[in-house]
Amino acid sequence: MTIVVATEDFEVYHDVVGELRDRGVRFTTVEPDGELPDGARIVIRGADDDIATDLPVVVADPNRPRKAVEEALGLLRGENGRTVIGIDPGTRPGIAVLSGDMVVASFHVPIADAADVVREEAKDAIDPVVRIGDGARLQGSQLIRELEDVRVELVDETGTTPYLGTGARGMGDVLAAVNIARLEGEIVEEREIEPTAGELGVIKRRSRERSADNREIDEELARRVAAGELTIEEALAKHREE
């Protein structure tokens, strides 16, 4: 299978070719008015390029070259284009983005950044679905609240964390997110959680660790943090005001 990059837009050319090389995808390049090689299956061009062909054409946005490459690969695989995003929730969630059965991106980010990452990956996708593991209750419910504009499924994550051999330390959350993405779950719009005493204790301890003056928030503020109403920093500020 061959992808052809045919564009006079240097930015499109440079970034799309870079993405293809990073993925190890076989491709070739021609001038927009050049003859397409035998075996060509997909053409990637810029918005201003004029190409006469009966082959499927992907128009690349210079600001989003990866999206163009993923669209081209999806066409080659004959997929319906659906994006599934799996999340293994926690203080640093693992996030895996799948197109069909193919993992096209992965992330391991702080919980504060997770919703923005997911929204960016779901943007412009066809019928995307986000699947969140049910293990880390507080972080999972926070993400469900923040992803109100995306279809979200809650997945039983039992058995999704793989055994990690030598040299694989740190990969567990992302690999679990891949497994979560492949499991169907229950559609949810919110998840109301009554935090346990232990969970509140963890939040209070973290507030003390993040405070320059060893300050610990009270239980009421800890509950508001658990509910996603406040960040720990906002709760500390309110505690100082009180």
C-alpha positions in Angstrom: 0.0 0.0 0.0 1.3 3.4 -0.9 0.5 6.9 0.3 1.4 9.7 -2.0 2.1 13.2 -0.7 1.5 15.7 -3.4 1.7 19.3 -2.3 3.5 22.6 -3.0 2.9 23.7 0.6 6.2 23.3 2.3 4.7 23.2 5.8 2.3 20.5 4.9 5.0 18.5 3.1 7.5 18.7 5.9 5.1 17.9 8.8 3.1 15.1 7.0 6.3 13.4 5.7 7.7 13.6 9.3 4.6 12.0 10.7 4.7 9.2 8.0 8.4 8.5 8.8 7.7 8.4 12.5 5.0 5.8 11.9 7.2 3.7 9.6 4.6 4.1 6.8 5.6 3.5 3.2 5.0 6.6 1.1 6.3 8.6 -1.9 6.1 12.2 -2.9 5.3 13.8 -6.3 4.6 17.3 -7.5 0.8 18.1 -7.6 0.8 18.0 -11.4 3.1 14.9 -11.5 2.1 11.4 -12.5 1.0 9.2 -9.6 3.1 6.0 -9.2 1.8 2.5 -9.7 0.4 1.1 -6.4 -0.7 4.5 -5.2 -3.8 4.1 -2.9 -4.2 7.5 -1.1 -3.2 11.0 -1.9 -2.5 13.6 0.7 -2.4 17.2 -0.5 -2.6 20.7 0.8 -5.7 22.9 0.7 -4.4 24.9 -2.2 -3.2 22.0 -4.3 -5.1 21.0 -7.4 -4.7 17.3 -8.2 -6.6 15.3 -10.8 -7.1 11.8 -9.6 -9.8 9.2 -8.9 -8.0 8.0 -5.8 -9.2 9.0 -2.3 -7.8 12.3 -1.3 -7.0 13.6 2.2 -6.6 17.4 2.5 -4.0 18.1 5.2 -4.3 21.0 7.6 -0.7 22.3 8.2 -1.5 22.7 11.9 -2.8 19.1 12.2 -0.6 16.8 10.2 -1.2 13.8 12.4 -4.9 14.0 11.8 -4.3 13.8 8.0 -2.0 10.8 8.4 -4.5 9.0 10.6 -7.3 9.7 8.2 -5.2 8.3 5.3 -4.3 5.2 7.3 -7.9 4.7 8.3 -8.9 4.8 4.6 -6.2 2.2 3.8 -7.4 -0.1 6.5 -11.0 0.3 5.3 -12.2 1.4 8.8 -15.3 3.4 9.5 -13.1 6.1 11.1 -14.4 5.8 14.6 -12.1 7.0 17.3 -12.1 5.2 20.7 -10.2 6.8 23.6 -9.5 4.7 26.7 -8.6 6.2 30.0 -7.0 4.4 33.0 -7.9 7.1 35.6 -5.7 8.2 38.5 -3.6 11.2 39.5 -1.7 10.7 36.2 -4.1 8.9 33.9 -3.0 6.7 31.1 -4.7 7.6 27.8 -4.8 5.6 24.6 -6.4 6.6 21.3 -7.5 3.8 19.0 -8.7 3.9 15.4 -10.3 0.6 14.9 -7.9 -1.8 16.6 -4.9 0.3 15.9 -3.3 2.4 18.7 -2.6 5.8 17.1 -1.6 7.9 20.1 -0.9 7.5 23.8 -0.4 9.9 26.8 0.5 9.8 30.5 -0.4 13.2 31.9 -1.5 14.9 35.2 -5.2 14.6 35.9 -5.5 18.4 35.5 -4.5 18.1 31.8 -6.3 14.9 30.9 -9.7 16.3 29.8 -8.0 18.8 27.5 -5.9 16.0 25.9 -9.1 13.9 25.4 -11.1 16.8 23.9 -8.2 17.6 21.5 -8.0 13.9 20.4 -11.8 13.6 20.0 -12.1 16.9 18.0 -13.1 16.3 14.4 -13.3 12.6 15.0 -16.3 10.7 13.6 -18.6 9.4 16.3 -15.9 9.3 19.0 -16.4 7.4 22.3 -14.4 7.8 25.5 -14.1 4.7 27.8 -13.1 5.3 31.4 -12.1 2.6 33.8 -14.1 2.4 37.0 -11.2 1.9 39.4 -10.0 5.3 40.6 -13.5 6.6 41.5 -12.7 10.3 42.3 -10.5 11.0 39.3 -12.9 9.0 37.1 -15.9 11.0 38.2 -14.0 14.2 37.7 -13.2 13.3 34.1 -16.8 12.3 33.4 -18.0 15.7 34.6 -15.4 17.5 32.5 -16.1 15.5 29.3 -19.8 16.5 29.1 -19.7 17.1 25.3 -18.4 13.6 24.5 -20.0 10.2 24.6 -18.5 8.5 27.8 -18.8 4.9 28.8 -17.8 3.6 32.2 -15.9 0.3 31.9 -15.2 -2.5 34.4 -11.5 -2.3 34.4 -10.9 -5.6 36.3 -8.0 -7.4 34.7 -7.0 -4.6 32.4 -3.6 -3.8 34.0 -1.0 -6.1 32.4 2.0 -7.7 34.0 5.0 -5.6 33.3 8.3 -7.3 32.6 11.8 -5.9 33.0 12.2 -2.4 31.4 8.5 -1.8 31.1 8.1 0.3 34.3 5.8 3.3 33.8 3.9 1.7 30.9 1.2 0.0 32.9 -1.3 2.9 33.0 -1.1 3.4 29.2 -1.4 -0.3 28.4 -4.4 -0.5 30.8 -5.9 2.4 28.9 -5.5 0.4 25.6 -7.3 -2.6 27.2 -10.1 -0.3 28.6 -10.6 1.2 25.1 -11.3 -2.3 23.8 -14.1 -3.0 26.3 -17.7 -1.8 25.9 -19.1 -0.1 29.0 -22.2 1.6 30.3 -23.0 5.1 28.9 -22.8 7.6 31.7 -23.3 11.4 32.0 -22.3 11.7 35.6 -21.0 9.6 38.5 -21.9 10.7 41.9 -19.3 9.5 44.4 -19.5 9.7 48.2 -15.8 9.8 49.2 -14.6 7.5 51.8 -12.7 8.6 54.9 -9.5 7.2 53.4 -10.0 9.2 50.2 -10.7 12.4 52.1 -7.6 11.7 54.2 -5.5 11.5 51.0 -6.9 14.8 49.7 -6.1 16.5 53.1 -2.6 15.0 53.1 -2.0 16.3 49.6 -3.1 19.8 50.6 -0.6 19.8 53.4 2.2 18.6 51.0 1.4 21.4 48.5 1.1 24.1 51.1 4.1 26.3 51.8 3.0 26.7 55.4 2.1 23.0 56.1 -1.6 23.9 56.0 -4.2 21.1 55.8 -7.7 21.8 54.6 -10.7 20.7 56.6 -13.1 17.9 55.7 -15.7 20.2 54.1 -13.2 21.6 51.7 -11.8 18.1 51.1 -15.3 17.0 50.0 -15.6 19.8 47.6 -12.2 18.8 46.1 -13.4 15.2 45.8 -16.6 16.4 44.0 -14.5 18.4 41.5 -15.8 21.7 42.7 -12.4 23.0 43.8 -8.8 22.2 43.1 -6.5 21.6 46.0 -4.9 25.0 45.4 -8.4 26.7 45.4 -9.3 24.9 48.6 -6.1 26.0 50.3 -6.8 29.6 49.3 -10.3 29.4 50.8 -8.9 27.8 53.9 -6.5 30.8 54.3 -9.4 33.2 53.8 -11.4 31.5 56.6 
